[in-house]
Protein backbone atom coordinates (compact mmCIF):
# COMPACT_ATOMS: atom_id res chain seq x y z
CA UNK A 1 0.00 0.00 0.00
CA UNK A 2 1.09 3.57 -0.70
CA UNK A 3 1.22 5.71 2.43
CA UNK A 4 2.36 9.20 3.30
CA UNK A 5 6.00 8.54 4.24
CA UNK A 6 6.03 11.28 6.87
CA UNK A 7 2.68 10.62 8.50
CA UNK A 8 3.42 7.72 10.81
CA UNK A 9 6.17 9.07 13.00
CA UNK A 10 7.52 12.03 11.10
CA UNK A 11 8.29 15.45 12.53
CA UNK A 12 6.39 17.03 15.34
CA UNK A 13 4.38 19.07 14.58
CA UNK A 14 2.78 17.70 11.43
CA UNK A 15 3.03 20.62 8.98
CA UNK A 16 0.29 21.77 6.60
CA UNK A 17 0.44 24.06 3.61
CA UNK A 18 -3.12 25.27 3.00
CA UNK A 19 -4.04 26.53 -0.48
CA UNK A 20 -7.01 28.87 -0.78
CA UNK A 21 -8.73 31.21 -3.24
CA UNK A 22 -11.57 32.90 -1.37
CA UNK A 23 -13.12 33.47 2.02
CA UNK A 24 -11.32 30.69 3.82
CA UNK A 25 -14.17 29.14 5.82
CA UNK A 26 -12.58 25.69 5.58
CA UNK A 27 -9.24 27.21 6.55
CA UNK A 28 -10.95 28.68 9.62
CA UNK A 29 -12.34 25.27 10.52
CA UNK A 30 -8.79 23.89 10.55
CA UNK A 31 -7.48 26.85 12.54
CA UNK A 32 -10.27 26.40 15.11
CA UNK A 33 -9.60 22.67 15.48
CA UNK A 34 -5.91 23.30 16.03
CA UNK A 35 -6.76 25.95 18.62
CA UNK A 36 -9.16 23.72 20.58
CA UNK A 37 -6.74 20.79 20.61
CA UNK A 38 -8.72 18.53 18.27
CA UNK A 39 -5.77 18.52 15.88
CA UNK A 40 -3.01 18.08 18.40
CA UNK A 41 0.40 17.82 16.79
CA UNK A 42 -0.74 19.62 13.62
CA UNK A 43 0.33 23.13 12.59
CA UNK A 44 -0.22 25.30 9.53
CA UNK A 45 3.17 26.30 8.13
CA UNK A 46 1.76 28.56 5.40
CA UNK A 47 -1.43 29.71 3.74
CA UNK A 48 -1.02 30.27 0.00
CA UNK A 49 -3.71 32.07 -1.97
CA UNK A 50 -4.06 31.77 -5.73
CA UNK A 51 -6.27 34.87 -5.69
CA UNK A 52 -4.97 38.32 -4.66
CA UNK A 53 -6.86 39.88 -1.78
CA UNK A 54 -8.58 36.68 -0.66
CA UNK A 55 -10.14 37.08 2.79
CA UNK A 56 -8.53 33.77 3.75
CA UNK A 57 -5.23 35.66 4.01
CA UNK A 58 -6.76 37.92 6.68
CA UNK A 59 -7.84 34.83 8.60
CA UNK A 60 -4.27 33.55 8.40
CA UNK A 61 -2.85 36.86 9.60
CA UNK A 62 -5.23 36.96 12.57
CA UNK A 63 -4.07 33.46 13.53
CA UNK A 64 -0.40 34.38 13.18
CA UNK A 65 0.12 32.14 10.15
CA UNK A 66 2.41 33.23 7.29
CA UNK A 67 0.32 34.07 4.22
CA UNK A 68 1.38 34.41 0.59
CA UNK A 69 -0.18 35.07 -2.80
CA UNK A 70 0.86 33.08 -5.86
CA UNK A 71 -1.67 33.87 -8.57
CA UNK A 72 -1.68 32.85 -12.24
CA UNK A 73 -2.34 36.54 -12.97
CA UNK A 74 1.13 37.40 -11.68
CA UNK A 75 2.88 35.35 -14.35
CA UNK A 76 3.14 35.42 -18.10
CA UNK A 77 2.80 31.67 -18.59
CA UNK A 78 1.20 28.76 -16.81
CA UNK A 79 4.64 27.18 -16.53
CA UNK A 80 5.99 30.18 -14.61
CA UNK A 81 3.01 30.06 -12.26
CA UNK A 82 3.49 26.34 -11.73
CA UNK A 83 7.16 26.81 -10.88
CA UNK A 84 6.44 29.65 -8.46
CA UNK A 85 3.67 27.73 -6.70
CA UNK A 86 5.90 24.67 -6.37
CA UNK A 87 8.70 26.81 -4.93
CA UNK A 88 6.42 28.42 -2.35
CA UNK A 89 4.96 25.08 -1.31
CA UNK A 90 8.43 23.54 -1.04
CA UNK A 91 9.52 26.49 1.09
CA UNK A 92 6.77 25.62 3.59
CA UNK A 93 8.17 22.06 3.80
CA UNK A 94 4.73 20.50 4.36
CA UNK A 95 3.84 16.98 5.37
CA UNK A 96 0.44 17.53 3.74
CA UNK A 97 -1.00 20.07 1.30
CA UNK A 98 -4.65 20.95 1.91
CA UNK A 99 -6.82 22.55 -0.77
CA UNK A 100 -9.38 24.46 1.30
CA UNK A 101 -11.47 26.27 -1.28
CA UNK A 102 -8.68 26.52 -3.84
CA UNK A 103 -10.31 27.15 -7.21
CA UNK A 104 -7.12 26.97 -9.27
CA UNK A 105 -6.27 23.65 -10.91
CA UNK A 106 -3.17 22.30 -9.23
CA UNK A 107 -0.25 21.88 -11.66
CA UNK A 108 0.60 18.30 -12.56
CA UNK A 109 4.20 18.86 -11.48
CA UNK A 110 3.04 19.62 -7.93
CA UNK A 111 0.82 16.53 -7.85
CA UNK A 112 3.75 14.42 -9.04
CA UNK A 113 6.05 15.93 -6.41
CA UNK A 114 3.61 15.22 -3.55
CA UNK A 115 1.89 11.90 -4.37
CA UNK A 116 -0.94 11.12 -1.95
CA UNK A 117 0.07 14.18 0.07
CA UNK A 118 -2.45 16.66 -1.37
CA UNK A 119 -6.10 16.57 -0.28
CA UNK A 120 -9.13 18.54 -1.39
CA UNK A 121 -12.61 19.20 0.01
CA UNK A 122 -15.41 19.09 -2.59
CA UNK A 123 -18.98 20.22 -1.73
CA UNK A 124 -20.76 17.17 -3.15
CA UNK A 125 -20.74 13.40 -2.92
CA UNK A 126 -18.22 12.54 -5.63
CA UNK A 127 -18.74 11.32 -8.34
CA UNK A 128 -21.96 13.37 -8.36
CA UNK A 129 -21.66 17.04 -9.34
CA UNK A 130 -17.90 17.01 -9.69
CA UNK A 131 -15.30 17.70 -12.35
CA UNK A 132 -14.90 20.67 -14.66
CA UNK A 133 -17.18 23.60 -13.90
CA UNK A 134 -18.45 22.26 -10.57
CA UNK A 135 -17.32 24.62 -7.85
CA UNK A 136 -18.85 27.01 -5.32
CA UNK A 137 -22.57 27.66 -5.69
CA UNK A 138 -22.63 25.89 -9.05
CA UNK A 139 -22.44 22.53 -7.26
CA UNK A 140 -25.46 23.27 -5.09
CA UNK A 141 -27.41 24.78 -7.99
CA UNK A 142 -26.86 21.56 -9.93
CA UNK A 143 -27.94 19.38 -7.01
CA UNK A 144 -31.17 21.33 -6.56
CA UNK A 145 -31.83 21.37 -10.29
CA UNK A 146 -31.41 17.59 -10.47
CA UNK A 147 -33.74 17.06 -7.54
CA UNK A 148 -31.52 14.76 -5.49
CA UNK A 149 -32.65 14.13 -1.90
CA UNK A 150 -29.20 14.16 -0.33
CA UNK A 151 -25.95 15.87 -1.15
CA UNK A 152 -22.85 16.29 1.02
CA UNK A 153 -19.11 16.73 0.88
CA UNK A 154 -16.07 14.64 -0.01
CA UNK A 155 -12.44 14.76 1.04
CA UNK A 156 -10.20 13.11 -1.52
CA UNK A 157 -6.58 12.88 -2.52
CA UNK A 158 -5.69 15.07 -5.48
CA UNK A 159 -4.67 13.42 -8.74
CA UNK A 160 -4.04 14.89 -12.17
CA UNK A 161 -7.71 14.35 -13.06
CA UNK A 162 -10.12 16.92 -11.64
CA UNK A 163 -11.94 15.49 -8.58
CA UNK A 164 -10.81 11.99 -9.57
CA UNK A 165 -8.39 11.11 -6.76
CA UNK A 166 -9.02 8.41 -4.12
CA UNK A 167 -11.85 9.23 -1.72
CA UNK A 168 -10.93 9.52 1.96
CA UNK A 169 -14.13 10.64 3.72
CA UNK A 170 -17.67 11.56 2.75
CA UNK A 171 -20.66 12.86 4.67
CA UNK A 172 -24.24 13.13 3.45
CA UNK A 173 -26.44 16.19 4.03
CA UNK A 174 -30.21 16.29 3.64
CA UNK A 175 -31.75 18.59 1.04
CA UNK A 176 -34.89 20.26 2.36
CA UNK A 177 -37.89 21.73 0.63
CA UNK A 178 -37.40 25.43 0.02
CA UNK A 179 -33.62 25.22 -0.05
CA UNK A 180 -31.81 27.80 -2.13
CA UNK A 181 -28.24 27.25 -3.33
CA UNK A 182 -27.05 29.65 -0.63
CA UNK A 183 -28.96 27.90 2.16
CA UNK A 184 -27.79 24.49 0.97
CA UNK A 185 -24.19 25.67 0.66
CA UNK A 186 -24.21 26.82 4.29
CA UNK A 187 -25.72 23.55 5.54
CA UNK A 188 -23.15 21.48 3.62
CA UNK A 189 -20.35 23.56 5.08
CA UNK A 190 -21.64 23.35 8.65
CA UNK A 191 -22.70 19.69 8.65
CA UNK A 192 -20.07 18.20 6.38
CA UNK A 193 -17.12 20.26 5.12
CA UNK A 194 -16.07 21.77 8.45
CA UNK A 195 -16.27 18.35 10.08
CA UNK A 196 -14.68 15.92 7.64
CA UNK A 197 -11.79 18.09 6.41
CA UNK A 198 -10.20 18.42 9.87
CA UNK A 199 -11.02 14.75 10.53
CA UNK A 200 -9.19 13.66 7.37
CA UNK A 201 -6.19 15.76 8.36
CA UNK A 202 -6.17 14.13 11.81
CA UNK A 203 -6.33 10.61 10.38
CA UNK A 204 -3.51 11.31 7.94
CA UNK A 205 -1.36 12.96 10.61
CA UNK A 206 -1.83 9.87 12.78
CA UNK A 207 -0.59 7.67 9.94
CA UNK A 208 -3.90 5.82 9.63
CA UNK A 209 -4.64 6.51 5.96
CA UNK A 210 -3.14 4.56 3.08
CA UNK A 211 -3.92 4.11 -0.60
CA UNK A 212 -3.91 0.63 -2.07
CA UNK A 213 -2.59 -0.38 -5.47
CA UNK A 214 -6.17 -0.42 -6.76
CA UNK A 215 -6.53 3.25 -5.84
CA UNK A 216 -8.89 2.91 -2.89
CA UNK A 217 -8.28 4.32 0.57
CA UNK A 218 -7.90 2.25 3.70
CA UNK A 219 -8.37 3.86 7.12
CA UNK A 220 -6.98 1.86 10.00
CA UNK A 221 -8.71 1.87 13.37
CA UNK A 222 -6.83 3.55 16.21
CA UNK A 223 -4.16 1.19 17.52
CA UNK A 224 -4.46 -1.16 14.55
CA UNK A 225 -1.14 -2.07 12.95
CA UNK A 226 -0.62 -1.65 9.21
PEFENZI-V306081 format. One record per residue. N is the residue number from 1. RES is the residue in three letters. D_FIRST is the distance of its C-alpha to the first C-alpha in Angstrom with 1 decimal. Layout:
# PEFENZI-V306081
n=N res=RES d_first=D_FIRST
n=N res=RES d_first=D_FIRST
This chain:
# PEFENZI-V306081
n=1 res=UNK d_first=0.0
n=2 res=UNK d_first=3.8
n=3 res=UNK d_first=6.3
n=4 res=UNK d_first=10.1
n=5 res=UNK d_first=11.3
n=6 res=UNK d_first=14.5
n=7 res=UNK d_first=13.9
n=8 res=UNK d_first=13.7
n=9 res=UNK d_first=17.0
n=10 res=UNK d_first=18.0
n=11 res=UNK d_first=21.6
n=12 res=UNK d_first=23.8
n=13 res=UNK d_first=24.4
n=14 res=UNK d_first=21.3
n=15 res=UNK d_first=22.7
n=16 res=UNK d_first=22.8
n=17 res=UNK d_first=24.3
n=18 res=UNK d_first=25.6
n=19 res=UNK d_first=26.8
n=20 res=UNK d_first=29.7
n=21 res=UNK d_first=32.6
n=22 res=UNK d_first=34.9
n=23 res=UNK d_first=36.0
n=24 res=UNK d_first=32.9
n=25 res=UNK d_first=32.9
n=26 res=UNK d_first=29.1
n=27 res=UNK d_first=29.5
n=28 res=UNK d_first=32.2
n=29 res=UNK d_first=30.0
n=30 res=UNK d_first=27.6
n=31 res=UNK d_first=30.6
n=32 res=UNK d_first=32.1
n=33 res=UNK d_first=29.1
n=34 res=UNK d_first=28.9
n=35 res=UNK d_first=32.6
n=36 res=UNK d_first=32.7
n=37 res=UNK d_first=30.0
n=38 res=UNK d_first=27.4
n=39 res=UNK d_first=25.1
n=40 res=UNK d_first=26.0
n=41 res=UNK d_first=24.5
n=42 res=UNK d_first=23.9
n=43 res=UNK d_first=26.3
n=44 res=UNK d_first=27.0
n=45 res=UNK d_first=27.7
n=46 res=UNK d_first=29.1
n=47 res=UNK d_first=30.0
n=48 res=UNK d_first=30.3
n=49 res=UNK d_first=32.3
n=50 res=UNK d_first=32.5
n=51 res=UNK d_first=35.9
n=52 res=UNK d_first=38.9
n=53 res=UNK d_first=40.5
n=54 res=UNK d_first=37.7
n=55 res=UNK d_first=38.5
n=56 res=UNK d_first=35.0
n=57 res=UNK d_first=36.3
n=58 res=UNK d_first=39.1
n=59 res=UNK d_first=36.7
n=60 res=UNK d_first=34.8
n=61 res=UNK d_first=38.2
n=62 res=UNK d_first=39.4
n=63 res=UNK d_first=36.3
n=64 res=UNK d_first=36.8
n=65 res=UNK d_first=33.7
n=66 res=UNK d_first=34.1
n=67 res=UNK d_first=34.3
n=68 res=UNK d_first=34.4
n=69 res=UNK d_first=35.2
n=70 res=UNK d_first=33.6
n=71 res=UNK d_first=35.0
n=72 res=UNK d_first=35.1
n=73 res=UNK d_first=38.8
n=74 res=UNK d_first=39.2
n=75 res=UNK d_first=38.3
n=76 res=UNK d_first=39.9
n=77 res=UNK d_first=36.8
n=78 res=UNK d_first=33.3
n=79 res=UNK d_first=32.1
n=80 res=UNK d_first=34.1
n=81 res=UNK d_first=32.6
n=82 res=UNK d_first=29.0
n=83 res=UNK d_first=29.8
n=84 res=UNK d_first=31.5
n=85 res=UNK d_first=28.8
n=86 res=UNK d_first=26.2
n=87 res=UNK d_first=28.6
n=88 res=UNK d_first=29.2
n=89 res=UNK d_first=25.6
n=90 res=UNK d_first=25.0
n=91 res=UNK d_first=28.2
n=92 res=UNK d_first=26.7
n=93 res=UNK d_first=23.8
n=94 res=UNK d_first=21.5
n=95 res=UNK d_first=18.2
n=96 res=UNK d_first=17.9
n=97 res=UNK d_first=20.1
n=98 res=UNK d_first=21.5
n=99 res=UNK d_first=23.6
n=100 res=UNK d_first=26.2
n=101 res=UNK d_first=28.7
n=102 res=UNK d_first=28.2
n=103 res=UNK d_first=29.9
n=104 res=UNK d_first=29.4
n=105 res=UNK d_first=26.8
n=106 res=UNK d_first=24.3
n=107 res=UNK d_first=24.8
n=108 res=UNK d_first=22.2
n=109 res=UNK d_first=22.5
n=110 res=UNK d_first=21.4
n=111 res=UNK d_first=18.3
n=112 res=UNK d_first=17.4
n=113 res=UNK d_first=18.2
n=114 res=UNK d_first=16.0
n=115 res=UNK d_first=12.8
n=116 res=UNK d_first=11.3
n=117 res=UNK d_first=14.2
n=118 res=UNK d_first=16.9
n=119 res=UNK d_first=17.7
n=120 res=UNK d_first=20.7
n=121 res=UNK d_first=23.0
n=122 res=UNK d_first=24.7
n=123 res=UNK d_first=27.8
n=124 res=UNK d_first=27.1
n=125 res=UNK d_first=24.9
n=126 res=UNK d_first=22.8
n=127 res=UNK d_first=23.4
n=128 res=UNK d_first=27.0
n=129 res=UNK d_first=29.1
n=130 res=UNK d_first=26.5
n=131 res=UNK d_first=26.5
n=132 res=UNK d_first=29.4
n=133 res=UNK d_first=32.3
n=134 res=UNK d_first=30.8
n=135 res=UNK d_first=31.1
n=136 res=UNK d_first=33.4
n=137 res=UNK d_first=36.1
n=138 res=UNK d_first=35.6
n=139 res=UNK d_first=32.6
n=140 res=UNK d_first=34.9
n=141 res=UNK d_first=37.8
n=142 res=UNK d_first=35.8
n=143 res=UNK d_first=34.7
n=144 res=UNK d_first=38.3
n=145 res=UNK d_first=39.7
n=146 res=UNK d_first=37.5
n=147 res=UNK d_first=38.6
n=148 res=UNK d_first=35.2
n=149 res=UNK d_first=35.6
n=150 res=UNK d_first=32.4
n=151 res=UNK d_first=30.4
n=152 res=UNK d_first=28.1
n=153 res=UNK d_first=25.4
n=154 res=UNK d_first=21.7
n=155 res=UNK d_first=19.3
n=156 res=UNK d_first=16.7
n=157 res=UNK d_first=14.7
n=158 res=UNK d_first=17.0
n=159 res=UNK d_first=16.7
n=160 res=UNK d_first=19.7
n=161 res=UNK d_first=20.9
n=162 res=UNK d_first=22.9
n=163 res=UNK d_first=21.4
n=164 res=UNK d_first=18.8
n=165 res=UNK d_first=15.5
n=166 res=UNK d_first=13.0
n=167 res=UNK d_first=15.1
n=168 res=UNK d_first=14.6
n=169 res=UNK d_first=18.1
n=170 res=UNK d_first=21.3
n=171 res=UNK d_first=24.8
n=172 res=UNK d_first=27.8
n=173 res=UNK d_first=31.3
n=174 res=UNK d_first=34.5
n=175 res=UNK d_first=36.8
n=176 res=UNK d_first=40.4
n=177 res=UNK d_first=43.7
n=178 res=UNK d_first=45.2
n=179 res=UNK d_first=42.0
n=180 res=UNK d_first=42.3
n=181 res=UNK d_first=39.4
n=182 res=UNK d_first=40.1
n=183 res=UNK d_first=40.3
n=184 res=UNK d_first=37.0
n=185 res=UNK d_first=35.3
n=186 res=UNK d_first=36.4
n=187 res=UNK d_first=35.3
n=188 res=UNK d_first=31.8
n=189 res=UNK d_first=31.5
n=190 res=UNK d_first=33.0
n=191 res=UNK d_first=31.3
n=192 res=UNK d_first=27.8
n=193 res=UNK d_first=27.0
n=194 res=UNK d_first=28.4
n=195 res=UNK d_first=26.5
n=196 res=UNK d_first=23.0
n=197 res=UNK d_first=22.5
n=198 res=UNK d_first=23.3
n=199 res=UNK d_first=21.2
n=200 res=UNK d_first=18.0
n=201 res=UNK d_first=18.9
n=202 res=UNK d_first=19.4
n=203 res=UNK d_first=16.1
n=204 res=UNK d_first=14.3
n=205 res=UNK d_first=16.8
n=206 res=UNK d_first=16.3
n=207 res=UNK d_first=12.6
n=208 res=UNK d_first=11.9
n=209 res=UNK d_first=10.0
n=210 res=UNK d_first=6.3
n=211 res=UNK d_first=5.7
n=212 res=UNK d_first=4.5
n=213 res=UNK d_first=6.1
n=214 res=UNK d_first=9.2
n=215 res=UNK d_first=9.4
n=216 res=UNK d_first=9.8
n=217 res=UNK d_first=9.4
n=218 res=UNK d_first=9.0
n=219 res=UNK d_first=11.6
n=220 res=UNK d_first=12.3
n=221 res=UNK d_first=16.1
n=222 res=UNK d_first=17.9
n=223 res=UNK d_first=18.0
n=224 res=UNK d_first=15.3
n=225 res=UNK d_first=13.2
n=226 res=UNK d_first=9.4
